[in-house]
């Protein structure tokens, strides 16, 4: 049996992180939007790469939601 490739480990790690992010977002009442185009665009990026122009609006929306959550913590002390 051949060993899994390095990229298959990376893919498994990305899937685990993505699943955890979805779980956290849903547990805080945040909506999830699925976009195959955005997924493909972001999957091609590496940490430290510049944000591609087509992704600016989505990244801005994500940052806005995070900023709002940090400014309005829930009753248990966590950002909602």
C-alpha positions, 0 to 999 in steps of 0.5 A, spaced: 500 500 500 503 506 498 503 512 503 499 518 502 502 524 499 504 530 502 498 534 499 493 529 501 495 530 508 495 538 507 488 536 504 485 533 510 488 538 514 484 543 510 478 539 511 478 539 518 480 546 519 474 548 514 469 543 518 471 546 525 470 553 522 463 551 520 462 548 526 464 554 530 460 559 525 454 555 526 454 555 534 454 562 534 448 563 529 453 565 523 450 564 516 454 559 512 455 561 504 457 555 500 461 558 493 465 553 489 468 559 485 471 562 492 473 555 495 477 554 489 480 561 489 482 560 496 484 553 496 490 556 491 492 561 496 498 560 501 499 564 507 502 570 506 500 571 499 496 577 497 488 577 497 486 576 489 482 582 487 476 577 486 476 575 493 476 582 496 469 583 497 468 576 501 474 578 505 472 584 507 465 581 509 468 576 513 473 581 517 466 586 518 463 580 521 469 578 526 469 586 528 462 586 529 462 580 533 468 582 537 465 589 539 458 585 541 460 580 546 455 575 548 453 574 556 458 568 557 464 573 555 465 570 548 464 574 542 458 572 539 
